[in-house]
Amino acid sequence: MFAEAGSDPLVDVAVHRWQPAERGVSWQTALEIRREAARRGCDLIIVQQHIATAARIARFNSNIPVILSTHNYVERAATTFPRTLRNLLVQQRLRRLGGITLISEATRQDFAENWPGVQIPRAVVSNGFDFSAWQPRAQRDRLILVVGRATEEKGLLEAAQGIATFLADHADWKAALVLSEAERNPAYSQAIRAALAPCAERAELLSGIPYAEVRSLSERSAIAIVPSKWNEPFGRTALEAHAGGAALISSGTGGLREISGESAVYLRSVNGPAIDEALRDLSADEDLRQSLARSGADRVRNLFRISGPSGSSEAVPSICERLDRFCENVVARSHGFPPREEGGSP
């Protein structure tokens, strides 16, 4: 692993570090990575997210192919003159790569539409998930869970408004809203708190809690809501809700439908009344809640397990297997060999 100075990685791998590069010497950093990879006998270099770094590493020679691993949309700027030049530069950089992985089918389709002049190998390789520590409860609390960043695009204020209306008529239900980065948007966080004020004794607003506590909430909540208003590249909060065994209400934007399939209730629109309506329908139908919880948990364990078998007779390749297959194909192409069957989304 090649990385700037920072915290230790989560896995036991060798790390080659360098100090963060200034803008004027970023080419030097790319050259250093290339030389070190060649010295170590690497067959392939994978760069996370940063197009310029990937292209600069790829430019020095073609002996080692470079894959760009993306976690968001590869955006194309509006077609004003300065931005057109920027698009041409990005396109040129992308063409130097040996391949690119996209985090969802939504981002793959977006890439195909926005960058038709870039014909490099590509595959959908979603974020893998380790389900081993997740233990969904059979008996669920009458608890509604919302987890997300405290930004307007995540729809948390609308969720709070819908929850407040619902709780006013359902005294046996409670709610927990877990906000991340609340300190970066205090006005928005305060608006959420104000929306929950009428039911504050039954609607808990949490921020900065340990991940294990978030997992515990997912494992015992009867309903989870992912009300994102923007086209999510992937949607890990939905994946975690299914992993914890909650019945999910989702906006279904971007990659969210790829995660949930038919195992979620989808909002007609992201606003308080629509969320209140979905909560009323789902809270009144325990059989539906249990059915969505089971099918959602089975679905994500089959499609998004990071490695190993899923236990299903209809199992698809794990995320690691899909990535390995794509990497093998890119290396084969670089040596002039025919590729194996492409990796990608199931």
C-alpha angles and dihedrals in degrees: 000000000000113000144154118251110294146105123333118272121256093239133055103260134133111261126205107197136193134176117266108278124236116234094256095055101040089109088058090054091051091050091050091053091048093050093046091048090051092047090053092049096245117178096198141017122211117196120197116233101311110111097188093053093047092049094047092051090048094049099066095070140333100234093100117041119223125218121198112216110204129196098182141031115300094233125216116208123234114274101258114132100261092043092048088060089049090052091051090052092050091047091051091051093048092052091060092063127099091220147326134229121211123204097226143004087256091060091043092055091046090052092050091051097044100039107036090149092062110084104176128134112276139180138179108246110169127199108283121230131211106217096178095099095045116098112176114206118239091215111054129205117237087250131136115211128199121178126181151106116295095248130120094241091063093064096228094139091055089048090052091050093050093045092050091053092046095048091051088069099032111061093173094063131079135188139213123197114193113199125194122197089014091151091061093061107030095162092055092045090051090051089055091050091050092050090054094045096098089059100027093134090062101030114069120200112205132184134177096010121154118270090241089062091051089051091050091052090051091050094056105030116106094207134026127190127208103183100170114164098197130068100274112217088214119333113226093182089065091049091051092048090055091044089055092050100246123145105246133225108193139178088220094217123156112332095356094094090052089059098045105028107175092340098093142060107243122214118239086217137347105257138107098264093049092049091047090051093050091049092051093050095047096042090054094053112061093172090057092048091053093045093051091045093053097043093045093050092048092046098053093043089056100042105033108032108133094223144341131044121318097214090240124119087220095051120155123211114285121251091258091050092051092049093046091051092051093047090051090052093050091050091046091052092049088058095043096253124135114260126244121238107308121256119229144109120341 
